Amino acid sequence: MKVDATYVLPLRWHDALGSAEMTQYLRWLSGHMDVIVVDGSPSEVYELHSELWSAYVKLIPPDPSLNFVNGKVNGVTTGIRSSGTDALVVADDDIRFDEASLERVVNELQNHDLVIVQSFFDPTPWHAQWDEARILLNRAFGVHFPAAIGLRRSLFLEVGGYNGDVLFENLELIRSMRFGGARVTQPNDLFVRHLAPERKAFWSQRVRQAYDDFTLPGRMAAWLSLVPLSATALYRRRYGQIVASVVTVVAVAEVGRRRGGGRDVYPATVPLFAPLWLAERALCAWGAVWYRTVKGGVPYRDDVIKRAATPRKELRARIRDRLAHRARER
C-alpha cells in the first residue's frame, strides 16, 4: 500500500554500471510511495535510465534555471519542487531504505518537519569501517550529518530552499530548516543502509570531508591542534599519554556504537578504527587549510567551492528576512 509521501533521489552517473541494482531498488520503492529521480547524467546514460526506470518513477533532469556549484543541490531542489506531496524522503543514490525505516520516517513526519536519519555501511570492508568510525564518534556526541532525511516540502519552500554554492550541503539544508522554525527529530535508533564507497572514492573524499569543518570552528581548531600536540608527545616520549588517548577515543566510539541499539548494525571492530580516523582528520584538516589558502577553496568536479557552509548569522538573517517578507505579502 502506497503512503502519501514522495522519495526524491538526485543522481549524476557517468556510466550505467549500477543501473541493474538501482532498478530493483526503485521498483521496490515505487510500491511504497511516489518516486522522483532527478538525473543529471550525460544524455546517453539518462536515456538508458529512462528506458529502465520510467515505468516505476518520475525521471526528470535538473531544472536548468538552477546553477548551484554543488550539483546535488540542483537535483534535490528540482525534485522537491516537482513533488506532489508535502512529506518527502530525500536520499543520496547510495542509500537503501527497508520497509521499516521508510515507514518510520514517514510516521515521524506527521509530527515533525525534519527527520534526521542514522546511516550504517553495508557491506563493511576496512575502508568503510574506517569511515564509519566517524559516524560513531559523532553519535557519541549526539551529532549527525545524514545522507538521508525526511522533510516537509511546505517549510522547505517557505524558507526558500538552501544554498547550493557550499560544500557541506547536508548541514546547510538542516540549518536552513532549523532557522525556519522546523520541528526536528533525530532518533538514535532510526537506521538506514548506506552502500560502502569504492576505495578510490573513499580516498578522494578525505580532504573534502575535512574542509566541511571550516563551518564548525571548534571542531576544526581541535583537529588542527592534534598534529602539534601529538608531535610534542612523541618528541617528549610520553607514550603512556598517547596510549591513554588512543584507548579513550576507542571508548568514545564504542559509546556511539551502543546508542540506540547501534550494536545491531555497527560491527564491533569499527571503534578500533576511530584513532586512525582521528589521525587522518588531523592531517587532512591541514590539507584543507592549504587548499583554502592556496587555491581559495576545495576542488569540486570542474569548479572550486570556497565556503563549507553559510555562516550561521548570515543564514539566520537571510531566512528571517525572507519569512518576514512572505508574511507581509499574505
Secondary structure, DSSP 8 states (H G I E B T S, - for coil): ---S-EEEEEE--SS-TTHHHHHHHHHHHHTTSEEEEEE-S-HHHHHHHHHHHTTTSEEE---TT---SSHHHHHHHHHHHH-SSSEEEEE-TTEE--HHHHHHHHHHTTT-SEEE-EEEESS--HHHHHHHHHHHHHHHTT----SEEEEEHHHHHHTT----SSS-HHHHHHHHHHHTT--EE--TT-EEEE----HHHHHHTHHHHHHGGGGSHHHHHHHHHHHHHHHHHHHTT-HHHHHHHHHHHHHHHHHHHHGGGGGGTS-TTGGGGHHHHHHHHHHHHHHHHHIIIIISSEEETTEEE--SS--HHHHHHHHHHHHHHHHHH-
